[in-house]
Amino acid sequence: MKHFKVLGSGCKKCATTADLITAKAAEMGVAVEIEKVTDMGAIMGYGVMSTPGVVLNEAVVHSGSVPTAQNVEGWIKS
Amino acid sequence: MFELFTRLADWSAYGILGLTPDTPLGEAVHFFIEDVTKIFFLLTIVIFAIGFFRSMLTPERVRKVVAGRSRAVSYPMAVGLGAVTPFCSCSSVPLFIGFLEAGIPLGVTMSFLIASPMINEVAVVVLAAAVGWKVAALYVAAGLTVGIVGGLIIEFFKLEKWVEEYVWKIRMGETGLQQGATTFKQRLDYAWGQVKEIVGRIWIYVLVGIGLGAALHGFVPQEFFLKYASADNLLAVPAAVMVGIPLYSNATGVIPIVEALMAKGVPIGTVLALMMSVAAISLPEMIILRKVLKPKLIATFTGILFVAFIGVGYLFNALLT
């Protein structure tokens, strides 16, 4: 199962990002696990300075903005 | 080039709506229509062009470039890059920690954070279109200088002790992430995405700013400003900066107000001090930075900016009026 982490200190964009992944996965019928990471030390541990960031199976795939729907689709398919 | 918008406003305010020029309501509505069309047009064009041509400038990249440089280089670099690097204010905290973790001095980091909300390339273009290149250039020069001086003062007094302790313990990981648009199509998508994101974030500030500017323009008589806000009144500059502290807006949102005030004869120093104060000092930003800075450092930081903006106001009023 794909494991997503959304990195961000609880700003609005981070919530939007998590919702987007949840919605896309449901739409595509793929089971995913989504975890919100808000601890600053953990976020920085991924080398991410601009939030929201997205981690897929422990690899950073995105940072600095709400990802596009195509991006999210790509990750879920990959 | 911008005459088009004046004519459009003439046509819709006086023609379609049937208002009379030189009446308060006519002037205010004219100002509103002209500025709404002009500013949103400019915002779209400028953000799109910058998004298209600029290679991705991310905070991560800035951190790498600034780290390990001498102060003579890192201070000017920090304010310059602070002005042009896009980042959402909710990223201030990770950015702050990431800079310090890379060994970038606290003063340089603060310089970056001071310059960032105050100056950005979009606001500079809109400011130039509203009140001319000279004023825009002065604003940029003053903003960069305040950023450097603010950082140097924080460094001089060794205020690292007022940074929250946990910040120094965080270690940053390496990431191989290199995002960047390369093909023509990707660049177009990225640029358009930037327009949607930035306009979506700031339109409300811009609209409120234009509304206030239009009200000032139409309904507040020139005599009022001549009486209370002339260069002779030494209290006008501190009052402008004070007014700006609780007000919070994106830099672009203040521009219509700047435009209206300058047209009423308020001296340039007073107006620019107001703009800097509105853009740079804001409660939401302070609350975010409270996560990494102790209250004493936040107070010091605000105090430095307060004094610096008053200085900028007096200086420009003395030199240019």
Interface residues (C-beta under 8 A of the other chain):
Chain A: G8 S9 C11 K12 K13 C14 M40 G41 I43 M44 G45 Y46 G47 V48 M49 S50 T51 V60 V61 H62 S63 G64 S65 V66 T68
Chain B: T58 P59 E60 R63 F87 C88 C90 S91 V93 P94 L95 I97 G98 E101 Y166 K169 I170 R171 M172 G173 E174 T175 G176 L177 Q179 G193 E197 K291
